[in-house]
Amino acid sequence: MKLIIATIKPFKLEEVREALTGIGVKGMMVTEIKGFGAQSGHTEIYRGAEYAVNFVPKVKLEIVVAAAMADQVVATIASTAKTEKIGDGKIFVLDVESAVRVRTGETNEDAL
């Protein structure tokens, strides 16, 4: 099993969710986060005053899938979330040692 952690722009969340559901992803965890990467924030103007935005709003997706499905999930997120502008996000893939469904006690891929 693989844990896929993706940070994307908030307005892309629904489009990414629909694309992932379309390829068979059964669930995901979503968290609103703030962060910065290569752009190190930016400046904006509000009521004529310029101010620095050091942390940019993002959405973090956490998805656990069978290892065989991981590449397809990564490709789907990358193509759907892409705007070709700075700050599109990042995707990380990690190994998952085990999983347990609390309600039924099912383990590993059966728990997904």
C-alpha contacts under 8 A as a table, 3 or more apart, distances in Angstrom:
res1	aa1	res2	aa2	distance
1	M	64	V	6.78
1	M	65	V	5.66
1	M	66	A	4.44
1	M	67	A	4.56
1	M	95	D	6.27
1	M	96	V	5.32
1	M	97	E	7.30
1	M	98	S	7.83
1	M	108	N	7.63
1	M	109	E	7.08
2	K	64	V	5.56
2	K	65	V	5.54
2	K	66	A	6.23
2	K	67	A	5.38
2	K	70	A	6.49
2	K	93	V	6.47
2	K	94	L	5.58
2	K	95	D	4.74
2	K	96	V	5.28
3	L	62	E	6.80
3	L	63	I	5.66
3	L	64	V	4.46
3	L	65	V	6.72
3	L	93	V	5.70
3	L	94	L	5.05
3	L	95	D	6.11
3	L	96	V	6.06
4	I	61	L	7.71
4	I	62	E	5.72
4	I	63	I	5.12
4	I	64	V	6.23
4	I	65	V	7.91
4	I	70	A	7.53
4	I	74	V	7.53
4	I	91	I	6.92
4	I	92	F	5.70
4	I	93	V	4.60
4	I	94	L	6.46
5	I	60	K	6.87
5	I	61	L	5.60
5	I	62	E	4.70
5	I	63	I	6.60
5	I	91	I	5.67
5	I	92	F	5.09
5	I	93	V	6.41
6	A	60	K	5.59
6	A	61	L	5.08
6	A	62	E	6.66
6	A	77	I	7.89
6	A	89	G	7.15
6	A	90	K	5.65
6	A	91	I	4.25
6	A	92	F	6.28
7	T	58	K	6.29
7	T	59	V	5.52
7	T	60	K	4.47
7	T	61	L	6.34
7	T	88	D	7.98
7	T	89	G	4.93
7	T	90	K	5.34
7	T	91	I	6.50
8	I	12	K	6.93
8	I	13	L	7.35
8	I	58	K	5.72
8	I	59	V	5.39
8	I	60	K	6.56
8	I	61	L	7.96
8	I	81	A	6.41
8	I	87	G	7.94
8	I	88	D	5.82
8	I	89	G	4.71
8	I	90	K	7.06
9	K	12	K	5.62
9	K	13	L	7.16
9	K	57	P	7.39
9	K	58	K	5.11
9	K	59	V	6.15
9	K	81	A	7.35
9	K	87	G	7.40
9	K	88	D	6.11
9	K	89	G	6.92
10	P	13	L	5.51
10	P	57	P	7.24
10	P	58	K	5.52
10	P	59	V	5.34
11	F	14	E	7.30
12	K	15	E	5.44
12	K	16	V	6.13
12	K	80	T	7.72
12	K	81	A	5.75
13	L	16	V	5.22
13	L	17	R	6.06
13	L	59	V	7.37
13	L	81	A	7.89
14	E	17	R	5.00
14	E	18	E	6.17
15	E	18	E	5.26
15	E	19	A	6.28
15	E	80	T	6.91
15	E	81	A	7.78
16	V	19	A	5.08
16	V	20	L	6.11
16	V	76	T	7.74
16	V	77	I	6.11
16	V	80	T	5.73
16	V	81	A	6.38
17	R	20	L	5.19
17	R	21	T	6.08
18	E	21	T	5.13
18	E	22	G	6.11
19	A	22	G	5.01
19	A	23	I	6.63
19	A	76	T	6.83
19	A	77	I	7.85
19	A	80	T	7.28
20	L	23	I	5.30
20	L	24	G	6.51
20	L	25	V	5.42
20	L	73	V	6.88
20	L	76	T	6.82
20	L	77	I	7.46
21	T	24	G	5.18
21	T	25	V	5.01
21	T	26	K	6.58
22	G	25	V	7.40
23	I	73	V	7.89
25	V	28	M	7.90
25	V	65	V	7.49
26	K	112	L	7.58
27	G	63	I	6.92
28	M	61	L	6.62
28	M	62	E	5.70
28	M	63	I	4.79
28	M	64	V	7.44
29	M	61	L	5.69
29	M	62	E	5.05
29	M	63	I	6.56
30	V	59	V	6.76
30	V	60	K	5.64
30	V	61	L	4.76
30	V	62	E	6.53
31	T	59	V	5.73
31	T	60	K	5.11
31	T	61	L	6.68
32	E	57	P	7.38
32	E	58	K	6.14
32	E	59	V	4.66
32	E	60	K	6.28
33	I	57	P	5.99
33	I	58	K	5.22
33	I	59	V	5.66
33	I	60	K	6.56
34	K	55	F	5.38
34	K	56	V	5.24
34	K	57	P	4.46
34	K	58	K	5.52
34	K	59	V	7.98
35	G	54	N	7.88
35	G	55	F	4.67
35	G	56	V	5.30
35	G	57	P	6.66
35	G	58	K	7.02
36	F	39	Q	6.74
36	F	40	S	5.23
36	F	41	G	5.86
36	F	54	N	7.04
36	F	55	F	5.40
36	F	56	V	5.94
37	G	40	S	5.47
37	G	41	G	7.70
37	G	87	G	7.36
38	A	87	G	7.98
39	Q	42	H	7.09
39	Q	86	I	6.98
39	Q	87	G	7.22
40	S	54	N	6.50
40	S	55	F	7.73
41	G	52	A	7.29
41	G	53	V	5.37
41	G	54	N	4.29
41	G	55	F	5.70
41	G	56	V	6.28
42	H	52	A	5.87
42	H	53	V	5.26
42	H	54	N	6.50
43	T	50	E	6.61
43	T	51	Y	5.54
43	T	52	A	4.36
43	T	53	V	5.62
44	E	50	E	5.63
44	E	51	Y	5.62
44	E	52	A	6.42
44	E	53	V	6.99
45	I	48	G	5.87
45	I	49	A	5.35
45	I	50	E	4.29
45	I	51	Y	6.27
46	Y	49	A	5.33
46	Y	50	E	6.38
46	Y	51	Y	7.55
53	V	56	V	6.78
64	V	96	V	7.90
64	V	112	L	7.23
65	V	69	M	6.32
65	V	70	A	6.30
65	V	109	E	7.74
65	V	112	L	7.03
66	A	69	M	5.46
66	A	70	A	6.65
66	A	109	E	6.44
67	A	70	A	5.31
68	A	71	D	7.29
69	M	72	Q	5.52
69	M	73	V	6.36
70	A	73	V	5.15
70	A	74	V	6.18
70	A	93	V	8.00
71	D	74	V	5.15
71	D	75	A	6.13
72	Q	75	A	5.13
72	Q	76	T	6.08
73	V	76	T	5.09
73	V	77	I	6.19
74	V	77	I	5.25
74	V	78	A	6.06
74	V	91	I	7.19
75	A	78	A	5.12
75	A	79	S	6.07
76	T	79	S	5.36
76	T	80	T	5.96
77	I	80	T	5.25
77	I	81	A	5.76
78	A	81	A	5.52
78	A	82	K	5.97
78	A	91	I	7.85
79	S	82	K	5.49
81	A	88	D	6.82
82	K	85	K	7.87
82	K	88	D	5.94
83	T	88	D	6.40
84	E	88	D	7.09
85	K	88	D	6.29
96	V	99	A	7.60
98	S	107	T	7.14
98	S	108	N	5.25
99	A	107	T	5.47
99	A	108	N	4.50
99	A	109	E	7.41
99	A	111	A	6.29
99	A	112	L	7.69
100	V	105	G	6.00
100	V	106	E	5.68
100	V	107	T	4.43
100	V	108	N	6.16
100	V	111	A	5.55
101	R	104	T	5.82
101	R	105	G	5.23
101	R	106	E	5.24
101	R	107	T	6.37
101	R	111	A	4.85
101	R	112	L	7.54
102	V	105	G	5.47
102	V	106	E	7.67
105	G	111	A	7.85
106	E	110	D	5.79
106	E	111	A	5.02
107	T	110	D	5.60
107	T	111	A	4.95
108	N	111	A	5.35
108	N	112	L	6.99
109	E	112	L	5.26
